[in-house]
Amino acid sequence: MQDPTRRSAAQRLSVAIAMSLAGYSGLAWERAVRAQQKTPADESPPAAARDQPSTQGEPPAAIEGFRNARFGMSEEQVRQAVRKEFPSAAAKLASAVNPSEKTTVLSIGVADLLPDTGAARISYIFGYRSKQLIQINVVWASADNAPSDDTIIATANSLRDYFASQNYPPDSVVANRQLADNTILVFRANDREGRTVLLVLSGGATAARSDDKKAPLPPPLTLRLSYILDAAHPDIFRIAKGQF
């Protein structure tokens, strides 16, 4: 019989995959964001938000893209931004088309976006109709060992605290919320233009994955950071009403 204390620890650590594609931008994120649009009135502010210094008097937070890549840029403009930002990795920039959403995705692997955080995959997503940058995803994946898990969790905590210190509209902020048995919404907020930052921790920590040999194993821990131009109305391919 499994030790209840060990099982409880595993349950606390276990978080399951939310999305499988680094370049995913569409309906599932749309539903997740809509479901989290408002914090219930009787719910106290997230601990991460309460613990941060007051942002009163600071300029409003603005979500305009990621580093040199800004929403509304063309594919060539983003390529130029990547060459400037990551010159040593730019030659490995890959292009693909999302088969269901018909969006174009440029992706690149980059080491240590934050100090000692390991490899990350950055995906730049261009709208189906606009052909302009509508979303950026940054994904860190654990190497399925305890030190790598610790790095992923520490990165999640650091990014949550960073975003919580920004001056986002308070009623748009959600932190440390369980989305499913194995998925944690680490942080989400909108700026005044309705653009979204979303940080989700998913997968299973190594300790949890080795506890119960009979249970289906979740994938390793994954941390996904998304900057989204319009989460409620993504520029993706949709079958028109009445077409079928």
C-alpha positions as CSV (number, residue, x, y, z in Angstrom):
1,M,0.0,0.0,0.0
2,Q,1.3,3.4,-0.9
3,D,2.3,5.8,1.9
4,P,-0.5,8.4,2.2
5,T,2.1,11.1,3.0
6,R,4.0,10.3,-0.1
7,R,0.9,10.2,-2.2
8,S,-0.1,13.7,-0.9
9,A,3.3,15.1,-1.8
10,A,3.0,13.6,-5.2
11,Q,-0.5,15.1,-5.7
12,R,0.8,18.5,-4.7
13,L,3.7,18.2,-7.2
14,S,1.7,16.7,-10.1
15,V,0.5,19.0,-12.8
16,A,-0.6,17.7,-16.3
17,I,-0.1,19.0,-19.8
18,A,-2.4,21.7,-20.9
19,M,-1.4,22.1,-24.6
20,S,0.8,19.9,-26.7
21,L,2.0,22.3,-29.3
22,A,4.4,25.2,-28.6
23,G,2.7,27.0,-31.5
24,Y,-0.9,26.6,-30.3
25,S,-2.8,29.8,-30.3
26,G,-6.5,29.0,-30.6
27,L,-9.7,27.7,-29.2
28,A,-8.5,25.8,-26.2
29,W,-6.5,28.9,-24.9
30,E,-9.6,31.0,-25.8
31,R,-11.8,28.9,-23.5
32,A,-9.2,28.8,-20.7
33,V,-8.8,32.6,-20.8
34,R,-12.6,33.2,-20.9
35,A,-13.1,30.8,-18.0
36,Q,-10.6,32.8,-15.9
37,Q,-11.7,36.3,-17.0
38,K,-13.0,37.3,-13.6
39,T,-12.0,36.3,-10.0
40,P,-15.1,35.6,-7.9
41,A,-16.1,38.6,-5.8
42,D,-15.7,36.7,-2.5
43,E,-12.2,35.5,-3.4
44,S,-9.3,37.3,-1.8
45,P,-6.5,38.6,-4.0
46,P,-3.9,36.0,-4.9
47,A,-1.1,35.7,-2.4
48,A,1.5,36.6,-5.1
49,A,-0.4,39.9,-5.7
50,R,-0.8,40.7,-2.0
51,D,2.9,40.2,-1.3
52,Q,4.1,42.6,-4.0
53,P,4.7,46.3,-3.4
54,S,1.8,48.6,-4.4
55,T,1.8,49.7,-8.0
56,Q,-0.3,52.8,-7.4
57,G,1.2,55.7,-9.3
58,E,3.1,53.5,-11.7
59,P,2.3,53.6,-15.4
60,P,-0.2,50.9,-16.5
61,A,1.3,47.7,-17.7
62,A,1.3,47.2,-21.4
63,I,1.6,43.9,-23.3
64,E,3.1,44.7,-26.7
65,G,4.9,41.5,-27.6
66,F,8.1,39.9,-26.4
67,R,11.4,41.8,-26.4
68,N,12.0,43.1,-30.0
69,A,9.1,41.3,-31.5
70,R,5.9,43.4,-31.3
71,F,2.3,42.6,-32.1
72,G,1.4,43.6,-35.6
73,M,4.8,42.9,-37.1
74,S,5.1,41.0,-40.4
75,E,7.0,37.7,-40.6
76,E,10.0,39.4,-42.1
77,Q,10.0,42.0,-39.4
78,V,10.0,39.3,-36.7
79,R,12.8,37.5,-38.5
80,Q,14.8,40.7,-38.4
81,A,14.0,41.1,-34.7
82,V,15.1,37.5,-34.0
83,R,18.4,38.0,-35.8
84,K,19.0,41.1,-33.7
85,E,17.9,39.5,-30.4
86,F,19.4,36.0,-30.8
87,P,22.1,36.2,-33.5
88,S,23.8,32.9,-32.7
89,A,20.5,30.9,-32.9
90,A,18.7,32.8,-35.7
91,A,20.0,30.5,-38.4
92,K,17.9,27.7,-36.8
93,L,14.7,29.6,-37.0
94,A,12.0,27.1,-38.2
95,S,8.8,27.8,-40.0
96,A,5.6,25.7,-40.0
97,V,1.8,26.1,-40.6
98,N,-0.6,25.0,-37.9
99,P,-2.7,22.4,-39.7
100,S,-6.0,23.2,-37.9
101,E,-5.6,27.0,-37.3
102,K,-3.8,27.8,-40.5
103,T,-1.5,30.2,-38.7
104,T,2.2,30.5,-39.5
105,V,4.6,29.7,-36.7
106,L,8.2,30.6,-36.5
107,S,10.1,28.9,-33.7
108,I,13.6,28.9,-32.3
109,G,15.4,27.3,-29.4
110,V,17.2,29.7,-27.0
111,A,19.4,29.0,-23.9
112,D,19.0,30.9,-20.6
113,L,16.4,33.5,-21.4
114,L,16.7,34.0,-17.7
115,P,19.9,33.1,-15.8
116,D,20.4,29.3,-15.4
117,T,16.9,28.4,-16.7
118,G,18.1,26.1,-19.5
119,A,16.7,25.8,-22.9
120,A,13.4,27.4,-24.0
121,R,11.4,27.2,-27.2
122,I,10.1,30.5,-28.5
123,S,7.2,30.4,-31.0
124,Y,6.0,33.5,-32.9
125,I,2.5,33.0,-34.3
126,F,1.1,35.0,-37.2
127,G,-2.7,35.4,-37.8
128,Y,-4.5,33.4,-40.5
129,R,-6.0,36.5,-42.1
130,S,-3.8,39.4,-41.0
131,K,-0.4,37.6,-41.5
132,Q,0.8,39.7,-38.6
133,L,2.2,38.7,-35.2
134,I,-0.7,37.8,-32.8
135,Q,1.0,35.7,-30.2
136,I,4.3,34.6,-28.7
137,N,4.8,31.4,-26.7
138,V,7.9,30.7,-24.6
139,V,8.1,27.1,-23.4
140,W,10.5,25.5,-20.9
141,A,10.3,21.7,-20.5
142,S,11.9,19.6,-17.7
143,A,14.5,17.0,-18.5
144,D,12.5,14.7,-16.2
145,N,14.8,14.8,-13.2
146,A,14.5,16.6,-9.9
147,P,17.0,19.4,-10.5
148,S,15.4,20.2,-13.8
149,D,11.9,20.2,-12.1
150,D,13.3,22.6,-9.5
151,T,14.5,24.9,-12.2
152,I,11.1,24.9,-14.0
153,I,9.3,25.6,-10.7
154,A,11.7,28.4,-9.7
155,T,11.3,30.0,-13.1
156,A,7.5,29.9,-12.7
157,N,7.7,31.5,-9.3
158,S,10.1,34.2,-10.6
159,L,8.0,35.1,-13.6
160,R,4.8,35.1,-11.4
161,D,6.4,37.5,-9.0
162,Y,7.6,39.7,-11.8
163,F,4.2,40.0,-13.5
164,A,2.4,40.5,-10.2
165,S,4.6,43.5,-9.6
166,Q,3.4,45.2,-12.8
167,N,0.4,47.6,-12.8
168,Y,-2.3,45.4,-14.4
169,P,-6.0,46.2,-13.8
170,P,-6.6,44.3,-10.5
171,D,-9.8,42.7,-11.7
172,S,-7.9,41.0,-14.5
173,V,-5.3,39.3,-12.4
174,V,-5.5,35.6,-11.4
175,A,-2.6,33.8,-9.8
176,N,-1.9,30.3,-8.4
177,R,-5.2,28.8,-9.5
178,Q,-5.8,25.1,-10.2
179,L,-7.3,24.8,-13.6
180,A,-7.6,21.0,-13.5
181,D,-6.3,18.1,-11.4
182,N,-2.9,18.6,-12.9
183,T,-2.7,22.1,-14.4
184,I,-1.9,25.3,-12.5
185,L,-2.6,28.8,-13.8
186,V,0.5,30.5,-12.3
187,F,-0.5,34.0,-13.5
188,R,-2.9,35.7,-15.9
189,A,-3.6,39.3,-16.5
190,N,-4.9,41.7,-19.2
191,D,-3.6,45.2,-20.0
192,R,-6.0,48.1,-20.7
193,E,-6.0,47.2,-24.4
194,G,-7.3,43.7,-23.6
195,R,-4.0,42.0,-24.5
196,T,-3.1,39.0,-22.3
197,V,-0.1,37.5,-20.5
198,L,-0.7,33.9,-19.5
199,L,1.7,31.6,-17.5
200,V,0.7,27.9,-17.1
201,L,2.6,25.1,-15.3
202,S,1.7,21.6,-16.5
203,G,3.0,18.1,-16.6
204,G,4.2,15.9,-13.7
205,A,7.2,16.3,-11.4
206,T,9.6,13.5,-11.4
207,A,8.8,12.4,-7.8
208,A,5.1,12.3,-8.6
209,R,5.7,10.4,-11.9
210,S,7.6,7.6,-10.0
211,D,5.2,7.2,-7.1
212,D,2.4,5.1,-8.6
213,K,3.6,2.6,-11.2
214,K,0.0,1.6,-12.1
215,A,-1.3,5.1,-12.8
216,P,-0.9,6.7,-16.3
217,L,2.2,8.8,-16.2
218,P,1.7,12.5,-17.1
219,P,4.3,14.2,-19.3
220,P,7.3,16.0,-17.6
221,L,6.8,19.4,-16.2
222,T,6.3,22.2,-18.8
223,L,6.1,25.9,-18.2
224,R,4.4,27.9,-20.9
225,L,4.4,31.7,-21.1
226,S,2.1,33.3,-23.7
227,Y,1.7,36.9,-24.8
228,I,-1.6,37.1,-26.7
229,L,-3.0,40.0,-28.7
230,D,-6.6,39.0,-28.5
231,A,-7.3,35.8,-26.6
232,A,-11.1,36.1,-26.9
233,H,-11.0,36.5,-30.7
234,P,-7.9,34.8,-32.1
235,D,-7.1,35.3,-35.8
236,I,-7.3,31.6,-36.8
237,F,-9.1,29.6,-39.4
238,R,-12.7,28.8,-38.5
239,I,-15.3,27.0,-40.5
240,A,-18.0,29.5,-41.3
241,K,-21.4,29.1,-39.8
242,G,-23.7,27.1,-42.2
243,Q,-20.8,26.0,-44.4
244,F,-21.4,22.4,-43.4
